[in-house]
Amino acid sequence: MTMTKNASEEQGAEAAIASARRSQQGAAAGGSTGTLQVVEFLLGKEYFAIDLFDVKEVVEYTTITKLPNTPAFIKGIIDLRGEITTIVDLKQRMRITEESDQPEENCRIIVLDEKNTKSKIGIMVDDVLSVSTFEMKNVDTKSASELGDEMSILGIIKKSVRDKEKDKETNELIIWIDIKQLLKDIDKHM
């Protein structure tokens, strides 16, 4: 499912997130831990994912009010339906220097679930690609653990994609990050 700019498709994306959450909750209640549901997104040209349960909604870019005396990765704040929400530039927070091919106004904001973050936070990403389910056998957690705790990387997801030109299957690598770990000290900067 690709997210675009129009409101009806964004509502469809929110419905997909809600449906996938219900599905994952049902699977967890049934004791099945063999799958992982994530929201996939782009930072520069690299693919990343966060747990679906960490996401409240995805919204279009809106004007961000800059805050003085905050780190560069805190973009500022937005008024999201009457609620002040802090916006974090995930590329800057993760020290990704690769620029996007699109203007900032085409970025998306992933609003995180307040139950997990303890405050209203959104992360700015270059694009949101889809809500996906992966078998845990396609997630390499061993490589991530070798990188160290400070990296906030939970694993590397191997997504099988069909290369139509070469007519063969290839693996696309998606970096699965722990957004709670990555943003755990955000309140110190506010």
C-alpha positions as CSV (number, residue, x, y, z in Angstrom):
1,M,0.0,0.0,0.0
2,T,1.6,3.3,-1.1
3,M,0.7,6.5,0.8
4,T,-0.1,9.6,-1.3
5,K,-1.1,13.1,-0.5
6,N,-4.9,13.0,-0.8
7,A,-7.1,12.8,2.3
8,S,-9.1,9.7,1.4
9,E,-6.0,7.7,0.8
10,E,-4.6,8.9,4.1
11,Q,-7.8,7.8,5.9
12,G,-7.3,4.4,4.1
13,A,-3.8,4.2,5.5
14,E,-5.1,5.0,9.0
15,A,-7.7,2.2,8.6
16,A,-5.0,-0.2,7.4
17,I,-3.0,0.6,10.5
18,A,-6.0,0.1,12.8
19,S,-6.9,-3.2,11.0
20,A,-3.4,-4.5,11.2
21,R,-3.2,-3.6,14.9
22,R,-6.4,-5.5,15.6
23,S,-5.0,-8.5,13.6
24,Q,-1.7,-8.4,15.5
25,Q,-3.5,-8.1,18.9
26,G,-5.5,-11.2,17.9
27,A,-2.4,-13.1,16.9
28,A,-0.7,-12.2,20.2
29,A,-3.7,-13.3,22.2
30,G,-3.6,-16.6,20.3
31,G,0.0,-17.1,21.2
32,S,1.4,-16.8,17.7
33,T,4.6,-14.8,17.8
34,G,5.8,-15.9,14.4
35,T,5.0,-12.6,12.6
36,L,6.0,-8.9,12.9
37,Q,3.9,-6.0,11.7
38,V,5.7,-2.8,10.9
39,V,5.2,0.6,9.1
40,E,7.8,0.8,6.4
41,F,9.3,4.2,5.4
42,L,12.2,5.9,3.6
43,L,15.0,8.0,5.0
44,G,17.1,9.2,2.1
45,K,17.3,6.1,-0.1
46,E,17.3,3.6,2.7
47,Y,14.4,1.5,4.0
48,F,13.4,1.5,7.6
49,A,10.6,0.2,9.7
50,I,9.1,0.6,13.2
51,D,6.6,-1.6,15.1
52,L,3.0,-1.0,14.1
53,F,2.0,-0.7,17.8
54,D,4.3,2.4,18.1
55,V,2.3,4.2,15.5
56,K,-0.9,6.2,16.0
57,E,-1.4,7.7,12.5
58,V,0.4,9.0,9.4
59,V,-0.2,12.7,8.4
60,E,0.9,14.9,5.6
61,Y,3.6,17.5,6.2
62,T,2.3,20.7,7.7
63,T,4.0,23.9,8.7
64,I,6.4,23.3,11.6
65,T,7.0,26.1,14.1
66,K,10.6,26.1,15.1
67,L,11.6,26.1,18.8
68,P,14.6,28.1,20.1
69,N,17.4,26.4,22.0
70,T,16.6,22.8,21.0
71,P,18.9,20.3,19.2
72,A,18.8,20.3,15.4
73,F,16.9,17.0,15.3
74,I,13.9,18.6,17.0
75,K,12.3,20.3,14.0
76,G,9.7,22.1,16.1
77,I,6.0,21.7,16.9
78,I,2.7,21.4,15.0
79,D,-0.9,21.9,15.9
80,L,-2.4,18.5,15.1
81,R,-6.2,18.8,15.6
82,G,-5.8,21.1,18.6
83,E,-2.9,19.1,20.2
84,I,0.6,20.4,20.2
85,T,2.9,17.7,18.8
86,T,6.7,17.8,18.9
87,I,8.2,16.8,15.5
88,V,11.6,15.0,15.4
89,D,13.6,14.9,12.1
90,L,14.5,11.2,12.2
91,K,17.3,11.6,9.6
92,Q,19.0,14.1,11.8
93,R,18.4,12.1,15.0
94,M,20.0,9.0,13.3
95,R,22.7,11.1,11.7
96,I,21.7,10.1,8.2
97,T,23.3,12.7,5.8
98,E,21.9,11.4,2.5
99,E,19.5,13.9,1.1
100,S,16.1,13.0,-0.2
101,D,15.1,13.6,-3.9
102,Q,11.9,15.3,-2.8
103,P,11.3,18.7,-1.1
104,E,10.5,18.8,2.6
105,E,6.9,19.6,1.9
106,N,6.4,16.1,0.5
107,C,7.6,14.4,3.7
108,R,5.3,12.5,6.0
109,I,4.9,12.7,9.7
110,I,4.4,9.4,11.6
111,V,2.6,10.3,14.8
112,L,3.6,7.9,17.5
113,D,1.3,6.3,20.1
114,E,1.3,8.4,23.2
115,K,1.1,5.3,25.4
116,N,4.6,4.4,24.3
117,T,6.3,7.8,24.1
118,K,4.6,9.5,27.2
119,S,4.3,12.7,25.2
120,K,2.9,13.8,21.8
121,I,5.7,13.1,19.3
122,G,5.8,12.8,15.5
123,I,8.7,11.7,13.4
124,M,9.4,13.3,10.0
125,V,10.3,10.8,7.3
126,D,10.8,11.1,3.6
127,D,7.9,8.8,2.7
128,V,5.7,6.2,4.2
129,L,5.6,3.1,2.0
130,S,3.3,0.5,3.6
131,V,2.1,-1.4,6.6
132,S,3.7,-4.9,6.2
133,T,3.7,-8.2,7.9
134,F,6.8,-10.4,8.0
135,E,7.6,-13.8,9.3
136,M,10.2,-13.7,12.1
137,K,12.3,-16.1,10.1
138,N,12.9,-13.2,7.7
139,V,14.2,-11.0,10.4
140,D,17.9,-11.1,11.3
141,T,18.2,-10.0,15.0
142,K,21.7,-11.4,15.5
143,S,23.4,-8.8,13.2
144,A,21.6,-6.0,14.9
145,S,22.7,-7.1,18.4
146,E,26.4,-7.0,17.3
147,L,26.1,-3.3,16.5
148,G,25.5,-2.3,20.1
149,D,22.7,-1.1,22.2
150,E,23.1,2.6,21.3
151,M,22.2,2.0,17.7
152,S,18.5,1.2,18.5
153,I,18.4,-1.4,15.7
154,L,16.2,-4.4,16.5
155,G,16.9,-6.3,13.4
156,I,17.3,-6.4,9.6
157,I,14.2,-7.5,7.7
158,K,14.7,-9.4,4.5
159,K,11.8,-8.5,2.1
160,S,11.6,-10.6,-0.9
161,V,10.9,-8.6,-4.1
162,R,10.6,-9.6,-7.7
163,D,13.0,-7.9,-10.1
164,K,10.9,-7.8,-13.3
165,E,13.8,-6.8,-15.5
166,K,16.0,-9.7,-14.4
167,D,13.0,-12.0,-13.7
168,K,14.3,-13.2,-10.3
169,E,13.7,-12.7,-6.6
170,T,15.9,-10.5,-4.6
171,N,16.0,-9.4,-1.0
172,E,15.4,-5.8,-0.1
173,L,16.9,-5.0,3.4
174,I,14.8,-3.0,5.8
175,I,16.3,-1.7,9.0
176,W,13.9,-2.3,11.9
177,I,14.5,0.3,14.6
178,D,13.3,0.7,18.2
179,I,11.8,4.1,18.1
180,K,11.1,4.1,21.9
181,Q,14.9,3.6,22.5
182,L,15.8,6.2,19.9
183,L,13.6,8.8,21.4
184,K,13.9,7.9,25.1
185,D,15.7,11.1,26.1
186,I,13.7,13.5,24.0
187,D,12.1,15.1,27.0
188,K,15.5,16.3,28.3
189,H,15.8,18.4,25.2
190,M,12.5,20.1,25.5
